[in-house]
């Protein structure tokens, strides 16, 4: 979706970005979107020229609009129930290395306790609070429901793309914790207020 950098993109049923007005912040978020074909497995890597163009475009918007770089997110982060793009193959690490978005190295996938649809308790509540602290639009209920699975899937698609299954495994949890710890101090203070 293309629109003027001075406006927020919107469409039928487009929710407020979890990193923008839904959080009642004064700084708009920007999301990266690509056609839905890019959100399916088996598609080719993004061409380097395309990524270079996206980086240049995003850097220009970040500078002109005074947007903190960590607030640049993907379409699937903004609308996890409806969107899958830009997909698992999007090179978020390359964008973050260029000052666009936030990235942490995903922790390795290892066996261990998991939370999935139907799980309940304090650990689920803490997971939901952590996802909300980053900016995902999720309420902490203590029940791992479909909404939680969709948000976990979006998180994995962006930050732990090796396995995208909506199951909160040890790798997902430690990657999320590392992400929260990596945010700049003003971002942490802002997200603490919203939790």
Buried (B, 14 or more C-beta within 10 A) or exposed (E): EEEEBEEBBEEEEBBBBBBBBBBEBEBBBBBBBBEEEBBEEEBEEBEEEEBEEBBEBBBEBBEEEEBBBBBBBBBBBBBBBEBBBBBBBBBBBBBBEBEBBBBBEBBEBEEEEBBBEEBEEEBBBBBBBBBBBBBBBBEBEBBBBEBBBBBBBBBBBBBBBEEBEBBBBBBBBBBBEBBBEBBEEEBBEBBEEBE
